[in-house]
Amino acid sequence: MAENYEINLKKRGRDTILSKNWQYMIIRGVSKIVCLFSYPMILFVGRGVLGPMMKTILKKQRKRGVFHVMRGINCNEEKAKLIINEMFKNLGQSLMEILYTPNLKKNNVLNQVSIDHPERIETALMEHKGVIILTGHFGNWEWLGAVPSLYGFPVTVIVKKQPNDQVTRFLNENREMMGIEVFVRGGNEMICAARALKRKKILGFLADQDGGFYGVPQMFLGKMASTPIGPATFAKKFNSPILPIFASHDEKHHNQIMVGQIMHYENTGNPEEDVARLTRKMGCLTESFVKEHPTEWLWFQHRWSTKPEDIIALHNK
């Protein structure tokens, strides 16, 4: 009986993998077709077709985004709708570019991407303690990691599994193809981070999401939110420098990777307060970038899911 149960369990596992494998094959097949396009065609389809199509289909996300924009930058509904319309065009472009990633190694594509202040990345690496990258869902965040890697910087990411594991597989294969070392979230993240930072690598974090009950409460775009403490916690433990790096687009819709000033964890003898202070500083910096480039950020994220009073109640136990 036990042997039969084990055999059936293994068979179901195999069948599940096979039943989902077709999804990966379709995504990879579409990517191969997209890679036959010219880069100007990628821009045209992404911004002129895919972006407007998503805006029409994703009604709830569009409505939520308009509400968040109105509150976040204190504007009227008309302006908020214009910002969300442009955001969807940028998102459509980014999705087409993600499918186009295998072509990123070609010079004619790399020429469409610029990195300002690459010397700041080099300076941070020269501290020989690894580098923590503070970033978020701005512009094409996938190329934000891929392009520095192609330029020779040692990039590592701890990634969140997508709801569809075949999408995760596709994205991780693209990342590894670009020379990025990938750790999938779910194991011991501290061990993964330690391994990367001790090897003097760049470790990227998408830190613009809801921070959960253990995050730091602070005002973010007009409403109290929970900010993730991951970057500050790792900076404290490994004494690594933090670099804010965000992606945006220029007037020709080409990708720009913008590198900010190096930040450090400051030890005053109160670890909890020191982590909270650095986390709030990074949250304010992220908020400023959103306000300066409002069409680049994913406004429909569930950024404000955790109630600040729940965080405070948890810490007061």
Secondary structure, DSSP 8 states (H G I E B T S, - for coil): -HHHHHHHHHHHHHHHHHHHHHHHHHHHHHHHHHTTS-HHHHHHHIIIIIHHHHHHH-HHHHHHHHHHHHHHTT--HHHHHHHHHHHHHHHHHHHHHHHTGGGTTSHHHHTTEEEE-HHHHHHHHTTSS-EEEEE-SBS-HHHHHHHHHHTT--EEEEE---SSHHHHHHHHHHHHHTT-EEEETTS-HHHHHHHHHHTT-EEEEE--S---TTSEEEEETTEEEEE--HHHHHHHHH---EEEEEEEE-TT--EEEEE---B-----S-HHHHHHHHHHHHHHHHHHHHHHSTTSB-TTS-TT-S-HHHHHHHHT-
